[in-house]
Amino acid sequence: MSGLSARPPPMNALPRNLPALLLLAMTLAACGGSGEGGDAPSPNGDAGEAAVVEPLPAVDPAGLEQDVVPEPEAEQPPVPDWQPQLPALTRGDLRTALREAESLEQAGMLVAGGRLPGEPEPAVMLPDTALSERSPGALEIYLAVLAVEPEHPAARQGLERVAALLQARGRAALLAGRLREAEGVERVLARATPQDPALVGFREALEAARRAQAAVRLAEARAKAGRILRPEGAGAVAAYRQALTAFPEYLPALDGLNRLQSDRLNLALEAAQAGDYPASERYLAEAARILPDSAVLQDLSARIVELRQQRAEQLLAQGHAAVDALDLDLAERRLAEAGRASVQAQGLEGLSQRIALARHYGRFRPGEVFREPLASGGEGPEMVVLPHGRFRMGSNQDEPHHQPAEAPAHTIRFARGFAIGRNEVTVAEFRRFVEASGYRSTATRRGRSLVYDERGGVMAEREGVDWRHDYTGRPAAPELPVVHVSFEDAEAYAAWLSAQTGQRYRLPTEAEFEYALRAGSTDPWPWGTGAPARTVGNLTGDGDQSGIGRRWANAITGYSDGHWGPAPVRSYPAEPYGTYDLIGNVSEWVLDCWHDSYRRAPGDGSAWVNPGCEDRVVRGASWASTLERARSAARQAAPAASTNPRVGFRVVREI
């Protein structure tokens, strides 16, 4: 048959769905970015593997007044009309020709050479290709058959099938933005099936695609100028959306929006990795404005949340380590960074509380009880951590037994907690100090101290009495509070504890003692008002009597504590803050110098000290104190060098 000598490959050598595969391949090529479509974003949203995206140039506000103009498109020759290569057939050739046409149709060889009008020549022409270009395609053969027999049913059906395949190819080309290819399809259909009603719709689609193409070119020009979302309604995103309005699902427009979003998502990820979370959030918000329902957006947003959560956890761990090292400024910085990294991070409140506790208590917690090891062996006195806070120190004129030295009442604020000895320093604890250090107390050097003369009921000086003796001058039991100690002796013991532990031990300030004694109470007495209704400490009760039957002349009515003279420490119930014997037993030295009032007294709880002062403050009631002296605000002066059986001391440890 003339013109049909160059036969296509046999059917068993070609896939039966080759036309569909070719159509799919063309669509994927458009989406994949080779040629006109550009590079598509990674389908899994893995922006971490993408190339680094630099921020787009800043938009000049003045330039927003004028729209950008796309660069002129390179001129291309118009798509020529289709010139079919119809073979010359006779009626005897029709059956053979139809078999040839079906074979070519199934092989995808729809027109001569397999190319539409306007398509470029192949770069390399293989022998088979060159041969096929001289051969008609399926469409030409069907047209040739119909030229011989216009109503031939098989030829008519074949023509319709090929026209449908070409229309499908043309619409795929329109979606992908390959308008010259679609115009080539239109030229073929206009010549082959000019009366086909579907041709009208195809031409309308072609015009819509041209409008979409113009909008995409405008969008690309705006994107190049950095006008992505601004000005409102006149940025690249708006132009891409105009293209989609003109031609829904137009792939170059979708691809452009995906590229713009991909740029924003890459920038968001890079900003998050660099710790610039406000910028990351801003880029994510811009990406959401471009394609709100994008799965890639959702995936990368989740990834950034996870990244920020991981970073927050790292920062929190660093913050806790800084608290352990008491580098609280660093801990605060890590906490702030963790909060910026992830406001929903677990542990922000926990670290914040730890920092607050450490600022007030170091490595301790309020109410914590501890002992510290001594370098010479054994442990120091048991301490309890008191909470930081504020209280009203002193008394007002309307308080029973008020004294001028207790005024004016004033507010003390402790910025930090502190630890105070749970009980007075005992004879055993003071002995350990003397034996370890060789210290000689004031009474030891002086050779005498005041004792209680039970027969006469008075205080009297006695030779050979020092810290090793009790209130009567007899050898003291180890568990008794040490007495016959001066202010100097108490300070020496505290200095020795500091050297032994490497921590700062000292005597309490007057404010610290009253704060611990009140334990949050504003009543005149630590237990409330008036005489105690129960045993609260070692005071002068009318139910107490000495070994020879002596009773107190000015005792607390109806009160008995079971001791005459100092009792072993912790013989009475614990006080609210976990201390013992602040209420009574022995009075105690504090750091402050004596002042006749609180005028100009410090408000931070520190000691009020004048260099060289001879009189110090003694705080707290003793075994010989009346109800008046047991008030929380009561205070008295004592020469710093004095020693007697009513005054001992306890220590404070700074934290």
C-alpha positions as CSV (number, residue, x, y, z in Angstrom):
1,M,0.0,0.0,0.0
2,S,1.4,3.4,-0.9
3,G,2.8,5.3,2.0
4,L,2.4,2.5,4.5
5,S,5.6,0.6,4.0
6,A,7.2,2.0,7.2
7,R,5.3,-0.1,9.7
8,P,5.3,0.6,13.4
9,P,6.7,-2.0,15.8
10,P,4.5,-5.1,16.3
11,M,1.8,-4.8,19.0
12,N,3.4,-7.4,21.3
13,A,6.5,-5.3,21.5
14,L,4.6,-2.2,22.9
15,P,2.6,-1.8,26.1
16,R,-1.1,-1.7,25.4
17,N,-1.6,1.4,27.6
18,L,1.1,3.4,26.0
19,P,-1.1,6.4,25.1
20,A,-2.2,6.7,28.8
21,L,1.5,6.3,30.0
22,L,2.6,9.0,27.6
23,L,-0.2,11.3,28.9
24,L,0.8,10.6,32.5
25,A,4.5,11.1,31.7
26,M,3.7,14.5,30.2
27,T,1.6,15.5,33.2
28,L,4.3,14.4,35.7
29,A,7.0,16.2,33.6
30,A,5.0,19.4,34.0
31,C,4.6,18.9,37.8
32,G,8.2,17.7,38.2
33,G,9.6,21.0,37.0
34,S,11.6,20.1,33.8
35,G,11.0,22.6,31.2
36,E,8.4,25.3,31.8
37,G,7.1,24.1,35.1
38,G,10.1,24.6,37.3
39,D,11.2,22.6,40.4
40,A,8.4,21.3,42.5
41,P,8.8,21.2,46.3
42,S,9.5,17.9,47.9
43,P,6.2,16.0,48.3
44,N,7.0,15.0,51.9
45,G,7.7,18.5,53.0
46,D,11.3,17.7,54.0
47,A,12.6,21.2,53.7
48,G,15.6,20.2,55.7
49,E,17.1,18.6,52.6
50,A,16.4,21.5,50.3
51,A,18.9,24.0,49.3
52,V,19.4,27.0,51.6
53,V,16.8,29.7,50.6
54,E,17.9,33.2,51.0
55,P,15.2,35.7,52.1
56,L,13.6,37.4,49.2
57,P,14.6,41.0,48.7
58,A,12.9,43.6,50.8
59,V,10.0,45.4,49.2
60,D,10.6,49.2,48.7
61,P,7.4,50.8,50.2
62,A,7.6,53.5,47.5
63,G,7.6,50.8,44.9
64,L,4.3,49.4,46.1
65,E,2.5,52.2,44.4
66,Q,3.3,50.9,40.9
67,D,2.8,47.4,39.7
68,V,5.7,45.5,38.0
69,V,5.6,44.7,34.3
70,P,6.7,41.3,33.1
71,E,9.6,41.2,30.7
72,P,8.5,40.8,27.1
73,E,8.2,37.1,26.1
74,A,10.5,35.9,23.3
75,E,8.6,35.8,20.0
76,Q,7.9,32.4,18.6
77,P,6.6,31.7,15.1
78,P,2.9,31.0,15.0
79,V,1.7,27.4,15.1
80,P,1.2,26.4,11.5
81,D,-1.9,24.7,10.2
82,W,-1.9,21.0,10.1
83,Q,-1.0,19.5,6.8
84,P,-2.1,15.8,6.9
85,Q,-0.2,13.2,4.9
86,L,-3.1,11.2,3.5
87,P,-2.1,7.9,1.7
88,A,-3.8,7.2,-1.6
89,L,-6.2,4.3,-1.0
90,T,-8.6,2.3,-3.1
91,R,-11.5,0.3,-1.8
92,G,-9.4,-2.8,-1.9
93,D,-6.8,-1.2,0.5
94,L,-9.4,-0.2,3.2
95,R,-9.2,-3.3,5.4
96,T,-5.4,-3.4,5.4
97,A,-5.4,0.4,6.1
98,L,-7.7,0.1,9.0
99,R,-5.6,-2.6,10.6
100,E,-2.6,-0.4,10.1
101,A,-4.4,2.6,11.6
102,E,-5.5,0.6,14.7
103,S,-1.9,-0.6,15.2
104,L,-0.6,2.9,14.9
105,E,-3.3,4.2,17.3
106,Q,-2.4,1.7,19.9
107,A,1.3,2.6,19.5
108,G,0.5,6.2,20.1
109,M,1.4,7.2,16.6
110,L,-1.6,9.5,16.0
111,V,-0.3,11.8,13.3
112,A,2.6,11.7,10.9
113,G,5.9,11.7,12.6
114,G,4.2,11.6,16.0
115,R,4.5,15.4,16.3
116,L,1.9,18.1,16.3
117,P,2.2,21.4,14.4
118,G,4.7,23.8,16.1
119,E,6.5,21.1,18.0
120,P,10.3,21.3,17.7
121,E,12.3,18.9,15.6
122,P,14.0,16.1,17.6
123,A,17.6,16.8,18.5
124,V,18.7,13.4,17.2
125,M,16.8,11.7,14.5
126,L,17.1,7.9,14.7
127,P,16.6,5.8,11.5
128,D,13.2,4.6,12.7
129,T,12.1,8.1,13.5
130,A,13.2,9.4,10.2
131,L,11.3,6.6,8.5
132,S,8.2,7.2,10.6
133,E,8.2,10.9,9.6
134,R,7.6,9.8,6.0
135,S,4.7,7.7,7.2
136,P,1.1,8.8,8.0
137,G,-0.3,8.4,11.5
138,A,-3.5,6.7,12.5
139,L,-5.4,10.0,12.1
140,E,-4.3,10.4,8.5
141,I,-5.2,6.8,7.6
142,Y,-8.7,7.1,9.1
143,L,-9.2,10.3,7.1
144,A,-7.9,8.6,4.0
145,V,-10.4,5.7,4.5
146,L,-13.2,8.2,5.0
147,A,-12.2,10.0,1.9
148,V,-12.9,6.8,0.0
149,E,-15.9,5.7,2.0
150,P,-17.3,8.7,4.0
151,E,-19.6,6.6,6.2
152,H,-17.3,3.8,6.9
153,P,-18.2,2.9,10.5
154,A,-14.8,1.6,11.7
155,A,-13.0,4.6,10.2
156,R,-15.6,6.9,11.7
157,Q,-15.1,5.3,15.2
158,G,-11.4,5.4,14.8
159,L,-11.4,9.1,13.9
160,E,-13.5,9.8,17.0
161,R,-11.2,7.8,19.2
162,V,-8.1,9.6,17.9
163,A,-9.8,13.0,18.2
164,A,-10.7,12.1,21.9
165,L,-7.1,11.1,22.5
166,L,-5.8,14.3,21.0
167,Q,-8.3,16.4,23.0
168,A,-7.1,14.6,26.2
169,R,-3.5,15.3,25.2
170,G,-4.4,18.9,24.5
171,R,-6.1,19.4,27.8
172,A,-3.2,17.9,29.6
173,A,-1.0,20.3,27.8
174,L,-3.2,23.2,28.8
175,L,-3.1,22.2,32.4
176,A,0.7,21.9,32.3
177,G,1.0,25.3,30.6
178,R,2.3,23.9,27.3
179,L,0.2,26.2,25.1
180,R,2.0,25.6,21.8
181,E,1.4,21.9,22.1
182,A,-2.3,22.6,22.9
183,E,-2.4,25.0,19.9
184,G,-1.0,22.2,17.7
185,V,-3.8,19.9,18.9
186,E,-6.3,22.6,18.0
187,R,-4.8,22.9,14.5
188,V,-5.1,19.1,14.0
189,L,-8.7,19.0,15.3
190,A,-9.8,22.0,13.3
191,R,-8.7,20.2,10.1
192,A,-9.7,16.7,11.1
193,T,-13.0,17.2,13.0
194,P,-14.1,20.8,12.3
195,Q,-17.7,20.0,13.2
196,D,-17.0,18.3,16.5
197,P,-18.9,20.3,19.2
198,A,-16.1,19.5,21.7
199,L,-13.8,21.7,19.6
200,V,-15.6,24.8,20.8
201,G,-15.0,23.9,24.4
202,F,-11.4,23.1,23.7
203,R,-10.9,26.5,22.1
204,E,-12.5,28.3,25.1
205,A,-10.2,26.3,27.4
206,L,-7.2,27.4,25.2
207,E,-8.2,31.1,25.6
208,A,-8.6,30.6,29.4
209,A,-5.2,29.0,29.6
210,R,-3.7,32.0,27.7
211,R,-5.2,34.4,30.3
212,A,-3.8,32.1,33.0
213,Q,-0.4,32.1,31.4
214,A,-0.4,35.9,31.3
215,A,-1.3,36.0,35.0
216,V,1.5,33.5,35.8
217,R,4.0,35.7,34.0
218,L,2.8,38.7,36.0
219,A,3.1,36.6,39.2
220,E,6.7,35.6,38.4
221,A,7.6,39.2,37.7
222,R,6.1,40.3,41.1
223,A,7.9,37.4,42.9
224,K,11.2,38.4,41.4
225,A,10.6,41.9,42.7
226,G,9.9,40.5,46.2
227,R,6.2,41.3,46.0
228,I,4.8,38.1,47.4
229,L,1.9,39.0,49.5
230,R,2.1,42.7,49.5
231,P,0.5,45.0,48.5
232,E,-2.7,43.3,49.4
233,G,-4.4,41.9,46.3
234,A,-1.4,42.9,44.0
235,G,1.3,40.5,45.0
236,A,2.6,37.4,43.3
237,V,0.2,35.2,45.3
238,A,-2.8,37.2,44.1
239,A,-1.7,36.9,40.5
240,Y,-1.3,33.1,40.8
241,R,-4.8,33.0,42.2
242,Q,-6.1,35.0,39.2
243,A,-4.5,32.4,37.0
244,L,-6.3,29.7,38.8
245,T,-9.6,31.6,38.6
246,A,-9.1,31.9,34.8
247,F,-8.1,28.2,34.5
248,P,-8.7,26.0,37.6
249,E,-5.9,23.5,38.3
250,Y,-3.5,25.4,36.0
251,L,-0.3,23.6,37.0
252,P,2.2,26.6,36.5
253,A,0.1,28.6,38.9
254,L,-0.1,25.8,41.4
255,D,3.6,25.2,41.0
256,G,4.3,28.9,41.5
257,L,2.3,28.9,44.7
258,N,4.0,25.7,45.9
259,R,7.4,27.3,45.2
260,L,6.6,30.4,47.1
261,Q,5.3,28.4,50.0
262,S,8.3,26.1,49.8
263,D,10.6,29.2,50.1
264,R,8.7,30.4,53.2
265,L,8.8,26.9,54.7
266,N,12.5,26.6,54.1
267,L,13.1,30.0,55.7
268,A,10.8,29.0,58.6
269,L,12.9,25.8,59.2
270,E,16.2,27.6,59.0
271,A,15.0,30.3,61.4
272,A,13.8,27.7,63.9
273,Q,17.1,25.8,63.6
274,A,18.9,29.1,64.3
275,G,16.7,29.8,67.3
276,D,15.0,32.8,65.7
277,Y,11.5,31.7,66.6
278,P,9.6,35.0,65.9
279,A,11.0,34.9,62.3
280,S,10.1,31.2,62.0
281,E,6.5,31.9,63.1
282,R,6.3,34.8,60.7
283,Y,7.4,32.7,57.7
284,L,5.0,29.9,58.7
285,A,2.2,32.5,58.8
286,E,3.1,33.7,55.4
287,A,3.3,30.1,54.1
288,A,-0.2,29.6,55.5
289,R,-1.5,32.6,53.6
290,I,-0.1,31.2,50.4
291,L,-1.6,27.7,50.6
292,P,-3.7,27.3,53.8
293,D,-4.6,23.7,53.3
294,S,-1.2,22.4,52.2
295,A,-0.2,19.1,53.6
296,V,3.4,20.2,53.3
297,L,2.7,23.1,55.5
298,Q,1.1,20.9,58.1
299,D,4.0,18.5,58.1
300,L,6.7,21.1,58.3
301,S,4.8,23.0,61.0
302,A,4.7,19.8,63.1
303,R,8.4,19.2,62.4
304,I,9.2,22.7,63.6
305,V,7.1,22.2,66.7
306,E,9.0,19.0,67.4
307,L,12.3,20.8,66.7
308,R,11.4,23.6,69.1
309,Q,10.3,21.1,71.7
310,Q,13.6,19.3,71.5
311,R,15.5,22.5,71.8
312,A,13.4,23.6,74.7
313,E,14.1,20.3,76.5
314,Q,17.9,20.8,75.9
315,L,17.6,24.3,77.3
316,L,15.7,23.1,80.3
317,A,18.3,20.5,81.0
318,Q,21.0,23.2,80.8
319,G,18.9,25.4,83.1
320,H,18.6,22.6,85.7
321,A,22.3,22.0,85.5
322,A,22.9,25.8,86.0
323,V,20.6,25.7,89.1
324,D,22.6,22.8,90.5
325,A,25.7,24.9,90.1
326,L,23.8,27.9,91.6
327,D,24.5,29.9,88.4
328,L,21.1,31.3,88.5
329,D,21.6,34.1,86.0
330,L,22.5,31.4,83.4
331,A,19.5,29.4,84.5
332,E,17.2,32.4,84.0
333,R,18.6,32.8,80.5
334,R,18.1,29.2,79.6
335,L,14.5,29.3,81.0
336,A,13.7,32.4,78.9
337,E,15.2,30.7,75.8
338,A,13.2,27.5,76.5
339,G,10.1,29.6,76.8
340,R,10.8,31.3,73.4
341,A,11.6,27.9,71.9
342,S,8.3,26.3,73.0
343,V,5.7,27.9,75.1
344,Q,4.1,24.5,75.6
345,A,7.3,22.8,76.7
346,Q,6.8,20.6,79.7
347,G,9.0,21.7,82.6
348,L,9.0,25.5,82.2
349,E,7.1,25.9,85.5
350,G,9.3,23.4,87.2
351,L,12.5,25.1,86.3
352,S,11.1,28.5,87.2
353,Q,10.2,27.2,90.6
354,R,13.6,25.7,91.1
355,I,15.2,29.0,90.1
356,A,13.0,30.9,92.5
357,L,13.8,28.5,95.3
358,A,17.5,28.6,94.6
359,R,17.4,32.4,94.7
360,H,15.8,32.3,98.1
361,Y,17.3,29.1,99.5
362,G,20.4,28.0,97.5
363,R,20.4,24.3,97.3
364,F,17.8,23.9,100.1
365,R,14.1,24.1,100.5
366,P,12.0,25.8,103.2
367,G,11.5,23.5,106.2
368,E,14.5,21.3,105.2
369,V,16.5,19.9,108.1
370,F,20.2,19.2,107.7
371,R,23.5,18.7,109.3
372,E,26.9,19.3,107.7
373,P,30.0,17.2,108.2
374,L,32.9,18.8,110.1
375,A,36.5,18.6,108.8
376,S,37.7,17.3,112.1
377,G,35.0,14.5,112.2
378,G,31.4,14.3,113.2
379,E,28.6,16.7,112.2
380,G,27.7,20.2,113.0
381,P,24.5,21.3,114.8
382,E,21.1,20.4,113.2
383,M,19.7,23.3,111.2
384,V,16.3,24.0,109.8
385,V,15.7,26.2,106.7
386,L,13.3,29.1,107.4
387,P,11.2,30.6,104.5
388,H,12.0,34.0,103.1
389,G,9.3,36.6,103.7
390,R,8.4,39.7,105.7
391,F,7.1,40.4,109.2
392,R,6.4,43.2,111.6
393,M,9.2,43.6,114.1
394,G,8.9,45.2,117.5
395,S,5.7,46.3,119.3
396,N,3.2,49.1,119.4
397,Q,2.3,51.1,122.5
398,D,-1.0,49.3,122.9
399,E,0.7,45.9,123.4
400,P,0.8,44.6,127.0
401,H,4.2,45.3,128.6
402,H,5.4,47.3,125.7
403,Q,8.8,48.9,126.1
404,P,10.2,52.0,124.3
405,A,13.2,50.0,123.1
406,E,10.8,47.8,121.0
407,A,9.6,50.8,118.9
408,P,8.9,51.8,116.4
409,A,7.4,48.6,115.0
410,H,8.7,48.2,111.5
411,T,8.6,45.8,108.5
412,I,11.5,43.5,107.9
413,R,11.8,41.8,104.6
414,F,14.1,38.8,104.1
415,A,15.0,38.4,100.4
416,R,16.5,35.0,101.1
417,G,15.7,32.3,103.5
418,F,18.2,31.2,106.1
419,A,18.9,28.2,108.2
420,I,18.9,28.5,112.0
421,G,20.0,25.9,114.7
422,R,17.0,23.9,115.8
423,N,18.2,24.2,119.4
424,E,20.8,26.1,121.4
425,V,24.4,24.9,121.1
426,T,24.8,22.2,123.7
427,V,27.6,21.6,126.1
428,A,28.7,18.6,124.0
429,E,28.9,20.6,120.8
430,F,30.8,23.4,122.5
431,R,33.2,20.8,124.0
432,R,33.9,19.4,120.5
433,F,34.8,22.9,119.4
434,V,37.1,23.6,122.4
435,E,38.9,20.3,122.1
436,A,39.4,20.6,118.3
437,S,40.6,24.2,118.4
438,G,42.1,24.7,121.8
439,Y,39.9,27.7,122.4
440,R,39.8,29.2,125.9
441,S,36.5,30.9,126.7
442,T,36.1,34.3,128.4
443,A,35.1,32.6,131.7
444,T,37.9,30.1,131.5
445,R,40.5,33.0,131.0
446,R,38.8,35.1,133.7
447,G,38.5,32.1,136.1
448,R,34.9,32.8,137.2
449,S,31.3,33.3,136.1
450,L,27.9,34.1,137.6
451,V,25.9,31.2,139.0
452,Y,22.5,30.8,140.5
453,D,22.7,30.6,144.3
454,E,19.8,28.5,145.1
455,R,19.8,29.1,148.9
456,G,19.9,32.8,148.5
457,G,17.8,32.9,145.3
458,V,20.2,35.3,143.7
459,M,23.0,35.4,141.1
460,A,26.5,35.3,142.5
461,E,29.9,35.1,141.1
462,R,31.9,31.9,141.6
463,E,35.5,31.0,141.0
464,G,36.4,28.2,138.5
465,V,33.1,28.2,136.6
466,D,33.0,28.2,132.8
467,W,31.2,26.6,129.9
468,R,31.7,23.1,131.4
469,H,29.3,23.9,134.3
470,D,25.6,24.2,134.7
471,Y,23.5,27.1,136.1
472,T,24.5,26.2,139.7
473,G,28.2,25.8,138.9
474,R,28.1,22.0,138.9
475,P,29.4,19.9,136.0
476,A,27.0,20.3,133.1
477,A,25.3,17.4,131.3
478,P,26.2,17.1,127.6
479,E,22.6,17.7,126.4
480,L,22.2,20.9,128.3
481,P,22.5,24.2,126.5
482,V,25.9,25.7,127.0
483,V,25.9,28.7,129.3
484,H,28.6,30.9,130.9
485,V,29.6,32.0,127.4
486,S,30.2,35.5,126.2
487,F,29.3,37.1,122.9
488,E,33.0,36.6,121.9
489,D,32.7,32.9,122.7
490,A,29.6,32.5,120.6
491,E,31.2,34.2,117.7
492,A,34.3,32.0,118.0
493,Y,32.2,28.9,117.8
494,A,30.4,30.1,114.7
495,A,33.7,31.0,113.1
496,W,35.1,27.5,113.8
497,L,31.9,26.0,112.3
498,S,32.5,28.1,109.1
499,A,36.1,26.9,108.9
500,Q,35.1,23.3,109.5
501,T,32.3,23.2,106.9
502,G,33.4,25.8,104.3
503,Q,30.0,27.5,104.8
504,R,29.1,30.8,106.4
505,Y,27.9,30.3,110.0
506,R,27.3,33.1,112.4
507,L,25.0,34.3,115.2
508,P,21.4,35.2,114.3
509,T,20.6,38.9,113.8
510,E,18.0,40.3,116.1
511,A,15.5,40.4,113.3
512,E,16.1,36.8,112.3
513,F,15.6,35.6,115.9
514,E,12.3,37.4,116.3
515,Y,11.2,36.2,112.8
516,A,11.9,32.6,113.8
517,L,10.2,33.1,117.2
518,R,7.1,34.6,115.8
519,A,6.9,32.1,112.9
520,G,4.2,34.1,111.2
521,S,2.3,35.2,114.3
522,T,1.5,38.9,115.1
523,D,0.4,38.2,118.7
524,P,2.3,39.6,121.6
525,W,3.5,36.1,122.6
526,P,4.7,33.3,120.3
527,W,1.8,31.1,121.5
528,G,-0.9,33.9,121.2
529,T,-2.2,36.2,123.9
530,G,-1.9,36.1,127.7
531,A,-0.5,33.2,129.8
532,P,0.0,29.9,127.9
533,A,-2.7,27.4,128.4
534,R,-0.3,24.5,127.8
535,T,3.4,23.8,128.3
536,V,5.3,25.7,125.5
537,G,8.8,26.0,126.9
538,N,11.0,26.5,130.0
539,L,9.7,29.6,131.7
540,T,9.0,30.7,135.3
541,G,5.8,28.9,136.3
542,D,4.2,29.0,139.7
543,G,4.2,25.2,139.5
544,D,8.0,25.0,139.3
545,Q,10.2,24.6,142.4
546,S,13.9,24.1,143.0
547,G,15.5,21.1,144.6
548,I,15.2,22.7,148.1
549,G,11.6,23.7,147.5
550,R,12.1,27.3,146.4
551,R,9.4,28.9,144.2
552,W,9.4,31.9,141.9
553,A,8.2,35.1,143.4
554,N,6.9,36.6,140.1
555,A,5.8,33.4,138.3
556,I,3.3,32.8,135.5
557,T,0.1,31.8,137.2
558,G,-1.1,28.3,136.6
559,Y,2.0,27.3,134.6
560,S,4.5,24.5,135.2
561,D,7.2,23.2,132.8
562,G,8.9,20.7,135.1
563,H,12.3,22.3,135.3
564,W,14.1,24.7,137.6
565,G,17.1,25.9,135.7
566,P,17.9,25.0,132.0
567,A,16.4,21.8,130.7
568,P,18.1,19.5,128.2
569,V,17.5,20.9,124.7
570,R,14.3,19.8,122.9
571,S,12.5,18.9,126.2
572,Y,9.5,20.9,125.0
573,P,7.3,20.7,121.8
574,A,8.8,21.9,118.5
575,E,7.9,25.4,117.5
576,P,6.0,26.2,114.2
577,Y,9.1,26.6,112.1
578,G,10.7,23.4,113.5
579,T,12.9,25.0,116.1
580,Y,13.1,24.2,119.8
581,D,13.6,26.4,122.9
582,L,13.3,29.8,121.2
583,I,10.4,30.5,123.6
584,G,12.5,29.7,126.7
585,N,15.2,27.7,128.4
586,V,18.1,30.1,127.9
587,S,18.2,33.6,126.4
588,E,20.5,33.9,123.4
589,W,23.2,36.2,122.0
590,V,22.4,37.9,118.7
591,L,24.7,39.9,116.4
592,D,23.3,43.3,116.9
593,C,24.7,46.1,119.1
594,W,22.2,47.5,121.6
595,H,20.2,50.5,120.5
596,D,17.6,52.2,122.6
597,S,15.0,52.1,119.8
598,Y,14.6,50.9,116.2
599,R,14.9,54.3,114.6
600,R,17.1,54.0,111.6
601,A,17.3,50.2,112.0
602,P,17.9,48.3,108.7
603,G,14.8,46.9,107.0
604,D,16.4,43.9,105.4
605,G,16.9,41.8,108.5
606,S,20.7,42.4,108.7
607,A,22.5,43.1,112.0
608,W,22.6,46.7,113.2
609,V,26.2,46.9,114.3
610,N,28.4,49.9,115.4
611,P,32.1,49.2,115.4
612,G,33.5,48.8,119.0
613,C,30.1,48.6,120.7
614,E,30.3,47.1,124.2
615,D,26.6,46.2,124.7
616,R,25.0,43.5,122.6
617,V,21.4,42.4,122.3
618,V,20.1,39.3,124.1
619,R,16.9,37.8,122.8
620,G,14.3,35.2,124.0
621,A,13.1,34.2,127.4
622,S,15.1,32.0,129.8
623,W,14.3,29.5,132.6
624,A,14.2,32.5,134.9
625,S,12.1,34.9,132.7
626,T,8.6,36.2,133.6
627,L,5.6,36.4,131.3
628,E,6.7,39.9,130.3
629,R,10.1,38.8,129.2
630,A,8.6,36.0,127.1
631,R,7.0,38.3,124.6
632,S,8.1,38.0,121.0
633,A,9.2,41.6,120.9
634,A,11.1,41.6,124.2
635,R,14.8,42.5,124.1
636,Q,17.5,43.5,126.5
637,A,21.0,44.7,126.6
638,A,24.0,42.8,128.0
639,P,27.7,43.6,128.1
640,A,29.4,41.6,125.3
641,A,31.9,40.2,127.8
642,S,29.4,39.1,130.4
643,T,28.8,35.4,131.2
644,N,26.0,34.0,133.3
645,P,23.8,30.9,133.6
646,R,20.8,32.4,131.7
647,V,22.4,33.2,128.4
648,G,23.5,30.8,125.7
649,F,23.3,30.9,121.9
650,R,22.5,29.2,118.6
651,V,23.8,29.7,115.1
652,V,22.5,30.7,111.7
653,R,23.9,29.3,108.4
654,E,23.6,31.6,105.4
655,I,22.2,29.8,102.3
